Amino acid sequence: MPFAALPALSQTAGAASAAQPAAEVQFGRDATRLPQPVQRMRQAIMQAATSGDIEALRLPIDMNELPPVFAKERTPDRIAYLKGASADGNGREMLAILYSLLTTGYAIKNPGTKDEMIVWPYHAALSLDKLTPSQEVEIYRFLSPARVKEMAAAGKYAWYRVEISPDGVWHTFSKED
């Protein structure tokens, strides 16, 4: 997909305080550059998402030793939770959100550390009030302009994100409020 440039491949995100330096974030679009376990998990999630059947997500969920976090509260049946959170009642909205997020660029937070995490969409690691026109077009694939303006005014991305660690563990598909 020919969306314009992501931010520089390696940049420092956020402002550094005297006590704690800002975390490094790398941005990318080419999923084939990610570690094989990440590619495998991303592909499993995307296959489930494009199936149209929320039950197909059980495979990538079960690929983890511990299931991914989908909500702040404990969710014993993640599929039932996603169906309930989905406006259509069947989970297809959640599948569409997953697919939309995983087809954007990604951010690698804390690269090379034990806390490294690959995050989709990369917008979650950007200042939303400084998006380029191309980045705005991409974020409008899954958020309304009004919602983006609201989040920019609040100073943070506050919608769904997917996080997968370099070892291929799917950590989260959750929404930050």
PyMOL CGO cylinders between C-alpha atoms (Angstrom):
from pymol import cmd
from pymol.cgo import CYLINDER

trace = [
    CYLINDER, 0.00, 0.00, 0.00, 1.60, 3.25, -1.07, 0.3, 1, 1, 1, 1, 1, 1,
    CYLINDER, 1.60, 3.25, -1.07, 1.02, 5.47, 1.94, 0.3, 1, 1, 1, 1, 1, 1,
    CYLINDER, 1.02, 5.47, 1.94, 3.51, 8.25, 2.37, 0.3, 1, 1, 1, 1, 1, 1,
    CYLINDER, 3.51, 8.25, 2.37, 6.43, 8.13, 4.65, 0.3, 1, 1, 1, 1, 1, 1,
    CYLINDER, 6.43, 8.13, 4.65, 6.26, 7.00, 8.18, 0.3, 1, 1, 1, 1, 1, 1,
    CYLINDER, 6.26, 7.00, 8.18, 8.35, 9.04, 10.59, 0.3, 1, 1, 1, 1, 1, 1,
    CYLINDER, 8.35, 9.04, 10.59, 12.08, 8.52, 10.43, 0.3, 1, 1, 1, 1, 1, 1,
    CYLINDER, 12.08, 8.52, 10.43, 12.88, 4.84, 10.96, 0.3, 1, 1, 1, 1, 1, 1,
    CYLINDER, 12.88, 4.84, 10.96, 14.37, 5.54, 14.37, 0.3, 1, 1, 1, 1, 1, 1,
    CYLINDER, 14.37, 5.54, 14.37, 13.34, 8.44, 16.51, 0.3, 1, 1, 1, 1, 1, 1,
    CYLINDER, 13.34, 8.44, 16.51, 12.84, 9.34, 20.11, 0.3, 1, 1, 1, 1, 1, 1,
    CYLINDER, 12.84, 9.34, 20.11, 9.20, 9.57, 21.11, 0.3, 1, 1, 1, 1, 1, 1,
    CYLINDER, 9.20, 9.57, 21.11, 7.85, 11.88, 23.75, 0.3, 1, 1, 1, 1, 1, 1,
    CYLINDER, 7.85, 11.88, 23.75, 9.67, 14.36, 25.92, 0.3, 1, 1, 1, 1, 1, 1,
    CYLINDER, 9.67, 14.36, 25.92, 12.43, 13.24, 28.23, 0.3, 1, 1, 1, 1, 1, 1,
    CYLINDER, 12.43, 13.24, 28.23, 12.35, 14.15, 31.86, 0.3, 1, 1, 1, 1, 1, 1,
    CYLINDER, 12.35, 14.15, 31.86, 15.45, 14.58, 33.99, 0.3, 1, 1, 1, 1, 1, 1,
    CYLINDER, 15.45, 14.58, 33.99, 14.67, 11.34, 35.83, 0.3, 1, 1, 1, 1, 1, 1,
    CYLINDER, 14.67, 11.34, 35.83, 13.79, 9.20, 32.83, 0.3, 1, 1, 1, 1, 1, 1,
    CYLINDER, 13.79, 9.20, 32.83, 14.96, 9.50, 29.21, 0.3, 1, 1, 1, 1, 1, 1,
    CYLINDER, 14.96, 9.50, 29.21, 12.40, 9.23, 26.43, 0.3, 1, 1, 1, 1, 1, 1,
    CYLINDER, 12.40, 9.23, 26.43, 11.85, 5.77, 25.01, 0.3, 1, 1, 1, 1, 1, 1,
    CYLINDER, 11.85, 5.77, 25.01, 13.15, 5.02, 21.55, 0.3, 1, 1, 1, 1, 1, 1,
    CYLINDER, 13.15, 5.02, 21.55, 10.59, 4.07, 18.94, 0.3, 1, 1, 1, 1, 1, 1,
    CYLINDER, 10.59, 4.07, 18.94, 11.21, 2.69, 15.46, 0.3, 1, 1, 1, 1, 1, 1,
    CYLINDER, 11.21, 2.69, 15.46, 8.60, 2.77, 12.73, 0.3, 1, 1, 1, 1, 1, 1,
    CYLINDER, 8.60, 2.77, 12.73, 8.12, 0.40, 9.84, 0.3, 1, 1, 1, 1, 1, 1,
    CYLINDER, 8.12, 0.40, 9.84, 5.65, -0.77, 7.27, 0.3, 1, 1, 1, 1, 1, 1,
    CYLINDER, 5.65, -0.77, 7.27, 7.25, -3.93, 5.85, 0.3, 1, 1, 1, 1, 1, 1,
    CYLINDER, 7.25, -3.93, 5.85, 6.06, -6.82, 8.04, 0.3, 1, 1, 1, 1, 1, 1,
    CYLINDER, 6.06, -6.82, 8.04, 8.61, -9.13, 6.40, 0.3, 1, 1, 1, 1, 1, 1,
    CYLINDER, 8.61, -9.13, 6.40, 11.30, -7.23, 8.33, 0.3, 1, 1, 1, 1, 1, 1,
    CYLINDER, 11.30, -7.23, 8.33, 9.77, -8.29, 11.65, 0.3, 1, 1, 1, 1, 1, 1,
    CYLINDER, 9.77, -8.29, 11.65, 10.99, -11.41, 13.49, 0.3, 1, 1, 1, 1, 1, 1,
    CYLINDER, 10.99, -11.41, 13.49, 9.50, -14.66, 12.12, 0.3, 1, 1, 1, 1, 1, 1,
    CYLINDER, 9.50, -14.66, 12.12, 7.44, -15.37, 15.28, 0.3, 1, 1, 1, 1, 1, 1,
    CYLINDER, 7.44, -15.37, 15.28, 5.82, -11.91, 14.96, 0.3, 1, 1, 1, 1, 1, 1,
    CYLINDER, 5.82, -11.91, 14.96, 5.08, -12.49, 11.29, 0.3, 1, 1, 1, 1, 1, 1,
    CYLINDER, 5.08, -12.49, 11.29, 3.55, -15.88, 12.11, 0.3, 1, 1, 1, 1, 1, 1,
    CYLINDER, 3.55, -15.88, 12.11, 1.25, -14.45, 14.80, 0.3, 1, 1, 1, 1, 1, 1,
    CYLINDER, 1.25, -14.45, 14.80, 0.26, -11.44, 12.68, 0.3, 1, 1, 1, 1, 1, 1,
    CYLINDER, 0.26, -11.44, 12.68, -0.59, -13.76, 9.79, 0.3, 1, 1, 1, 1, 1, 1,
    CYLINDER, -0.59, -13.76, 9.79, -2.65, -16.05, 12.04, 0.3, 1, 1, 1, 1, 1, 1,
    CYLINDER, -2.65, -16.05, 12.04, -4.64, -13.08, 13.37, 0.3, 1, 1, 1, 1, 1, 1,
    CYLINDER, -4.64, -13.08, 13.37, -5.17, -11.68, 9.85, 0.3, 1, 1, 1, 1, 1, 1,
    CYLINDER, -5.17, -11.68, 9.85, -6.33, -15.06, 8.53, 0.3, 1, 1, 1, 1, 1, 1,
    CYLINDER, -6.33, -15.06, 8.53, -8.84, -15.29, 11.35, 0.3, 1, 1, 1, 1, 1, 1,
    CYLINDER, -8.84, -15.29, 11.35, -9.96, -11.70, 10.73, 0.3, 1, 1, 1, 1, 1, 1,
    CYLINDER, -9.96, -11.70, 10.73, -10.55, -12.22, 7.01, 0.3, 1, 1, 1, 1, 1, 1,
    CYLINDER, -10.55, -12.22, 7.01, -12.47, -15.45, 7.64, 0.3, 1, 1, 1, 1, 1, 1,
    CYLINDER, -12.47, -15.45, 7.64, -15.43, -13.45, 8.95, 0.3, 1, 1, 1, 1, 1, 1,
    CYLINDER, -15.43, -13.45, 8.95, -15.83, -15.96, 11.78, 0.3, 1, 1, 1, 1, 1, 1,
    CYLINDER, -15.83, -15.96, 11.78, -14.89, -14.69, 15.23, 0.3, 1, 1, 1, 1, 1, 1,
    CYLINDER, -14.89, -14.69, 15.23, -14.38, -18.32, 16.36, 0.3, 1, 1, 1, 1, 1, 1,
    CYLINDER, -14.38, -18.32, 16.36, -11.36, -18.45, 14.01, 0.3, 1, 1, 1, 1, 1, 1,
    CYLINDER, -11.36, -18.45, 14.01, -9.56, -16.16, 16.47, 0.3, 1, 1, 1, 1, 1, 1,
    CYLINDER, -9.56, -16.16, 16.47, -9.33, -19.07, 18.91, 0.3, 1, 1, 1, 1, 1, 1,
    CYLINDER, -9.33, -19.07, 18.91, -6.33, -20.40, 16.95, 0.3, 1, 1, 1, 1, 1, 1,
    CYLINDER, -6.33, -20.40, 16.95, -4.08, -17.32, 17.42, 0.3, 1, 1, 1, 1, 1, 1,
    CYLINDER, -4.08, -17.32, 17.42, -5.38, -16.87, 20.98, 0.3, 1, 1, 1, 1, 1, 1,
    CYLINDER, -5.38, -16.87, 20.98, -4.44, -20.49, 21.76, 0.3, 1, 1, 1, 1, 1, 1,
    CYLINDER, -4.44, -20.49, 21.76, -0.99, -20.06, 20.16, 0.3, 1, 1, 1, 1, 1, 1,
    CYLINDER, -0.99, -20.06, 20.16, -0.04, -18.17, 23.34, 0.3, 1, 1, 1, 1, 1, 1,
    CYLINDER, -0.04, -18.17, 23.34, 0.77, -19.82, 26.64, 0.3, 1, 1, 1, 1, 1, 1,
    CYLINDER, 0.77, -19.82, 26.64, -1.25, -17.03, 28.29, 0.3, 1, 1, 1, 1, 1, 1,
    CYLINDER, -1.25, -17.03, 28.29, -4.12, -15.52, 26.31, 0.3, 1, 1, 1, 1, 1, 1,
    CYLINDER, -4.12, -15.52, 26.31, -3.88, -11.91, 25.13, 0.3, 1, 1, 1, 1, 1, 1,
    CYLINDER, -3.88, -11.91, 25.13, -5.50, -9.13, 27.12, 0.3, 1, 1, 1, 1, 1, 1,
    CYLINDER, -5.50, -9.13, 27.12, -8.64, -7.74, 25.50, 0.3, 1, 1, 1, 1, 1, 1,
    CYLINDER, -8.64, -7.74, 25.50, -10.05, -5.63, 28.33, 0.3, 1, 1, 1, 1, 1, 1,
    CYLINDER, -10.05, -5.63, 28.33, -9.13, -4.03, 31.65, 0.3, 1, 1, 1, 1, 1, 1,
    CYLINDER, -9.13, -4.03, 31.65, -11.33, -6.54, 33.47, 0.3, 1, 1, 1, 1, 1, 1,
    CYLINDER, -11.33, -6.54, 33.47, -10.73, -10.28, 33.39, 0.3, 1, 1, 1, 1, 1, 1,
    CYLINDER, -10.73, -10.28, 33.39, -12.33, -11.89, 30.35, 0.3, 1, 1, 1, 1, 1, 1,
    CYLINDER, -12.33, -11.89, 30.35, -12.50, -15.68, 30.76, 0.3, 1, 1, 1, 1, 1, 1,
    CYLINDER, -12.50, -15.68, 30.76, -14.09, -16.18, 27.31, 0.3, 1, 1, 1, 1, 1, 1,
    CYLINDER, -14.09, -16.18, 27.31, -12.35, -13.79, 24.96, 0.3, 1, 1, 1, 1, 1, 1,
    CYLINDER, -12.35, -13.79, 24.96, -14.52, -14.70, 21.97, 0.3, 1, 1, 1, 1, 1, 1,
    CYLINDER, -14.52, -14.70, 21.97, -17.71, -13.98, 23.92, 0.3, 1, 1, 1, 1, 1, 1,
    CYLINDER, -17.71, -13.98, 23.92, -16.18, -10.70, 25.07, 0.3, 1, 1, 1, 1, 1, 1,
    CYLINDER, -16.18, -10.70, 25.07, -15.35, -9.67, 21.47, 0.3, 1, 1, 1, 1, 1, 1,
    CYLINDER, -15.35, -9.67, 21.47, -18.86, -10.58, 20.30, 0.3, 1, 1, 1, 1, 1, 1,
    CYLINDER, -18.86, -10.58, 20.30, -20.31, -8.43, 23.06, 0.3, 1, 1, 1, 1, 1, 1,
    CYLINDER, -20.31, -8.43, 23.06, -18.00, -5.53, 22.30, 0.3, 1, 1, 1, 1, 1, 1,
    CYLINDER, -18.00, -5.53, 22.30, -18.81, -5.69, 18.60, 0.3, 1, 1, 1, 1, 1, 1,
    CYLINDER, -18.81, -5.69, 18.60, -21.62, -3.44, 17.36, 0.3, 1, 1, 1, 1, 1, 1,
    CYLINDER, -21.62, -3.44, 17.36, -22.89, -6.20, 15.06, 0.3, 1, 1, 1, 1, 1, 1,
    CYLINDER, -22.89, -6.20, 15.06, -23.11, -8.76, 17.90, 0.3, 1, 1, 1, 1, 1, 1,
    CYLINDER, -23.11, -8.76, 17.90, -21.20, -11.37, 15.89, 0.3, 1, 1, 1, 1, 1, 1,
    CYLINDER, -21.20, -11.37, 15.89, -17.67, -10.08, 16.36, 0.3, 1, 1, 1, 1, 1, 1,
    CYLINDER, -17.67, -10.08, 16.36, -17.23, -9.03, 12.74, 0.3, 1, 1, 1, 1, 1, 1,
    CYLINDER, -17.23, -9.03, 12.74, -16.63, -5.41, 13.70, 0.3, 1, 1, 1, 1, 1, 1,
    CYLINDER, -16.63, -5.41, 13.70, -13.76, -6.56, 15.95, 0.3, 1, 1, 1, 1, 1, 1,
    CYLINDER, -13.76, -6.56, 15.95, -12.35, -8.67, 13.10, 0.3, 1, 1, 1, 1, 1, 1,
    CYLINDER, -12.35, -8.67, 13.10, -12.51, -5.62, 10.82, 0.3, 1, 1, 1, 1, 1, 1,
    CYLINDER, -12.51, -5.62, 10.82, -10.73, -3.49, 13.41, 0.3, 1, 1, 1, 1, 1, 1,
    CYLINDER, -10.73, -3.49, 13.41, -7.99, -6.11, 13.83, 0.3, 1, 1, 1, 1, 1, 1,
    CYLINDER, -7.99, -6.11, 13.83, -7.51, -6.33, 10.07, 0.3, 1, 1, 1, 1, 1, 1,
    CYLINDER, -7.51, -6.33, 10.07, -7.46, -2.55, 9.64, 0.3, 1, 1, 1, 1, 1, 1,
    CYLINDER, -7.46, -2.55, 9.64, -4.88, -2.12, 12.40, 0.3, 1, 1, 1, 1, 1, 1,
    CYLINDER, -4.88, -2.12, 12.40, -2.61, -4.94, 11.21, 0.3, 1, 1, 1, 1, 1, 1,
    CYLINDER, -2.61, -4.94, 11.21, -2.53, -3.51, 7.67, 0.3, 1, 1, 1, 1, 1, 1,
    CYLINDER, -2.53, -3.51, 7.67, -1.13, -0.17, 8.85, 0.3, 1, 1, 1, 1, 1, 1,
    CYLINDER, -1.13, -0.17, 8.85, 2.49, 0.46, 9.67, 0.3, 1, 1, 1, 1, 1, 1,
    CYLINDER, 2.49, 0.46, 9.67, 3.83, -0.54, 13.06, 0.3, 1, 1, 1, 1, 1, 1,
    CYLINDER, 3.83, -0.54, 13.06, 5.91, 0.99, 15.83, 0.3, 1, 1, 1, 1, 1, 1,
    CYLINDER, 5.91, 0.99, 15.83, 8.61, -0.90, 17.68, 0.3, 1, 1, 1, 1, 1, 1,
    CYLINDER, 8.61, -0.90, 17.68, 8.73, 0.41, 21.22, 0.3, 1, 1, 1, 1, 1, 1,
    CYLINDER, 8.73, 0.41, 21.22, 11.92, -0.04, 23.26, 0.3, 1, 1, 1, 1, 1, 1,
    CYLINDER, 11.92, -0.04, 23.26, 13.81, -1.87, 20.50, 0.3, 1, 1, 1, 1, 1, 1,
    CYLINDER, 13.81, -1.87, 20.50, 16.55, -4.21, 21.63, 0.3, 1, 1, 1, 1, 1, 1,
    CYLINDER, 16.55, -4.21, 21.63, 15.40, -4.27, 25.27, 0.3, 1, 1, 1, 1, 1, 1,
    CYLINDER, 15.40, -4.27, 25.27, 13.50, -6.83, 27.32, 0.3, 1, 1, 1, 1, 1, 1,
    CYLINDER, 13.50, -6.83, 27.32, 10.47, -4.50, 27.02, 0.3, 1, 1, 1, 1, 1, 1,
    CYLINDER, 10.47, -4.50, 27.02, 10.48, -4.45, 23.20, 0.3, 1, 1, 1, 1, 1, 1,
    CYLINDER, 10.48, -4.45, 23.20, 6.97, -4.52, 21.74, 0.3, 1, 1, 1, 1, 1, 1,
    CYLINDER, 6.97, -4.52, 21.74, 5.62, -4.21, 18.20, 0.3, 1, 1, 1, 1, 1, 1,
    CYLINDER, 5.62, -4.21, 18.20, 2.48, -2.06, 18.17, 0.3, 1, 1, 1, 1, 1, 1,
    CYLINDER, 2.48, -2.06, 18.17, -0.18, -1.55, 15.50, 0.3, 1, 1, 1, 1, 1, 1,
    CYLINDER, -0.18, -1.55, 15.50, -1.14, 1.04, 14.45, 0.3, 1, 1, 1, 1, 1, 1,
    CYLINDER, -1.14, 1.04, 14.45, 2.03, 3.11, 14.50, 0.3, 1, 1, 1, 1, 1, 1,
    CYLINDER, 2.03, 3.11, 14.50, -0.25, 6.09, 15.14, 0.3, 1, 1, 1, 1, 1, 1,
    CYLINDER, -0.25, 6.09, 15.14, -0.38, 4.99, 18.79, 0.3, 1, 1, 1, 1, 1, 1,
    CYLINDER, -0.38, 4.99, 18.79, 3.25, 6.14, 19.11, 0.3, 1, 1, 1, 1, 1, 1,
    CYLINDER, 3.25, 6.14, 19.11, 2.84, 9.47, 17.32, 0.3, 1, 1, 1, 1, 1, 1,
    CYLINDER, 2.84, 9.47, 17.32, 1.66, 12.91, 18.30, 0.3, 1, 1, 1, 1, 1, 1,
    CYLINDER, 1.66, 12.91, 18.30, -1.75, 12.96, 16.61, 0.3, 1, 1, 1, 1, 1, 1,
    CYLINDER, -1.75, 12.96, 16.61, -1.73, 16.73, 16.19, 0.3, 1, 1, 1, 1, 1, 1,
    CYLINDER, -1.73, 16.73, 16.19, 1.34, 16.44, 13.92, 0.3, 1, 1, 1, 1, 1, 1,
    CYLINDER, 1.34, 16.44, 13.92, 0.20, 13.76, 11.47, 0.3, 1, 1, 1, 1, 1, 1,
    CYLINDER, 0.20, 13.76, 11.47, 1.15, 14.22, 7.84, 0.3, 1, 1, 1, 1, 1, 1,
    CYLINDER, 1.15, 14.22, 7.84, -1.71, 14.32, 5.32, 0.3, 1, 1, 1, 1, 1, 1,
    CYLINDER, -1.71, 14.32, 5.32, -0.91, 10.73, 4.30, 0.3, 1, 1, 1, 1, 1, 1,
    CYLINDER, -0.91, 10.73, 4.30, -0.92, 9.56, 7.92, 0.3, 1, 1, 1, 1, 1, 1,
    CYLINDER, -0.92, 9.56, 7.92, -4.29, 11.26, 8.39, 0.3, 1, 1, 1, 1, 1, 1,
    CYLINDER, -4.29, 11.26, 8.39, -5.70, 9.38, 5.40, 0.3, 1, 1, 1, 1, 1, 1,
    CYLINDER, -5.70, 9.38, 5.40, -4.47, 6.12, 6.88, 0.3, 1, 1, 1, 1, 1, 1,
    CYLINDER, -4.47, 6.12, 6.88, -5.86, 6.73, 10.37, 0.3, 1, 1, 1, 1, 1, 1,
    CYLINDER, -5.86, 6.73, 10.37, -9.22, 7.71, 8.83, 0.3, 1, 1, 1, 1, 1, 1,
    CYLINDER, -9.22, 7.71, 8.83, -9.47, 4.12, 7.59, 0.3, 1, 1, 1, 1, 1, 1,
    CYLINDER, -9.47, 4.12, 7.59, -10.43, 3.14, 11.14, 0.3, 1, 1, 1, 1, 1, 1,
    CYLINDER, -10.43, 3.14, 11.14, -11.25, 6.38, 12.99, 0.3, 1, 1, 1, 1, 1, 1,
    CYLINDER, -11.25, 6.38, 12.99, -13.43, 9.36, 12.13, 0.3, 1, 1, 1, 1, 1, 1,
    CYLINDER, -13.43, 9.36, 12.13, -11.81, 12.77, 11.74, 0.3, 1, 1, 1, 1, 1, 1,
    CYLINDER, -11.81, 12.77, 11.74, -13.80, 13.98, 14.76, 0.3, 1, 1, 1, 1, 1, 1,
    CYLINDER, -13.80, 13.98, 14.76, -12.42, 11.14, 16.92, 0.3, 1, 1, 1, 1, 1, 1,
    CYLINDER, -12.42, 11.14, 16.92, -8.83, 11.85, 15.77, 0.3, 1, 1, 1, 1, 1, 1,
    CYLINDER, -8.83, 11.85, 15.77, -9.25, 15.56, 16.64, 0.3, 1, 1, 1, 1, 1, 1,
    CYLINDER, -9.25, 15.56, 16.64, -10.66, 14.59, 20.04, 0.3, 1, 1, 1, 1, 1, 1,
    CYLINDER, -10.66, 14.59, 20.04, -7.68, 12.33, 20.77, 0.3, 1, 1, 1, 1, 1, 1,
    CYLINDER, -7.68, 12.33, 20.77, -5.19, 14.95, 19.52, 0.3, 1, 1, 1, 1, 1, 1,
    CYLINDER, -5.19, 14.95, 19.52, -6.76, 17.51, 21.86, 0.3, 1, 1, 1, 1, 1, 1,
    CYLINDER, -6.76, 17.51, 21.86, -6.47, 15.01, 24.73, 0.3, 1, 1, 1, 1, 1, 1,
    CYLINDER, -6.47, 15.01, 24.73, -2.82, 14.46, 23.82, 0.3, 1, 1, 1, 1, 1, 1,
    CYLINDER, -2.82, 14.46, 23.82, -2.90, 10.69, 23.24, 0.3, 1, 1, 1, 1, 1, 1,
    CYLINDER, -2.90, 10.69, 23.24, -4.07, 7.89, 21.00, 0.3, 1, 1, 1, 1, 1, 1,
    CYLINDER, -4.07, 7.89, 21.00, -6.99, 6.26, 22.80, 0.3, 1, 1, 1, 1, 1, 1,
    CYLINDER, -6.99, 6.26, 22.80, -8.41, 3.51, 20.64, 0.3, 1, 1, 1, 1, 1, 1,
    CYLINDER, -8.41, 3.51, 20.64, -7.66, -0.13, 19.79, 0.3, 1, 1, 1, 1, 1, 1,
    CYLINDER, -7.66, -0.13, 19.79, -4.11, -1.34, 19.41, 0.3, 1, 1, 1, 1, 1, 1,
    CYLINDER, -4.11, -1.34, 19.41, -2.48, -4.71, 18.87, 0.3, 1, 1, 1, 1, 1, 1,
    CYLINDER, -2.48, -4.71, 18.87, 0.78, -5.56, 20.64, 0.3, 1, 1, 1, 1, 1, 1,
    CYLINDER, 0.78, -5.56, 20.64, 2.99, -8.55, 19.81, 0.3, 1, 1, 1, 1, 1, 1,
    CYLINDER, 2.99, -8.55, 19.81, 6.38, -9.16, 21.40, 0.3, 1, 1, 1, 1, 1, 1,
    CYLINDER, 6.38, -9.16, 21.40, 9.41, -10.19, 19.30, 0.3, 1, 1, 1, 1, 1, 1,
    CYLINDER, 9.41, -10.19, 19.30, 8.96, -13.82, 20.40, 0.3, 1, 1, 1, 1, 1, 1,
    CYLINDER, 8.96, -13.82, 20.40, 5.53, -13.88, 18.72, 0.3, 1, 1, 1, 1, 1, 1,
    CYLINDER, 5.53, -13.88, 18.72, 3.43, -13.63, 21.87, 0.3, 1, 1, 1, 1, 1, 1,
    CYLINDER, 3.43, -13.63, 21.87, 0.21, -11.72, 21.25, 0.3, 1, 1, 1, 1, 1, 1,
    CYLINDER, 0.21, -11.72, 21.25, -0.05, -9.50, 24.32, 0.3, 1, 1, 1, 1, 1, 1,
    CYLINDER, -0.05, -9.50, 24.32, -3.01, -7.23, 23.67, 0.3, 1, 1, 1, 1, 1, 1,
    CYLINDER, -3.01, -7.23, 23.67, -5.90, -6.24, 21.49, 0.3, 1, 1, 1, 1, 1, 1,
    CYLINDER, -5.90, -6.24, 21.49, -7.40, -3.54, 23.62, 0.3, 1, 1, 1, 1, 1, 1,
    CYLINDER, -7.40, -3.54, 23.62, -8.78, -0.07, 23.63, 0.3, 1, 1, 1, 1, 1, 1,
    CYLINDER, -8.78, -0.07, 23.63, -7.31, 2.65, 25.78, 0.3, 1, 1, 1, 1, 1, 1,
    CYLINDER, -7.31, 2.65, 25.78, -9.82, 5.15, 27.06, 0.3, 1, 1, 1, 1, 1, 1,
]
cmd.load_cgo(trace, "trace")
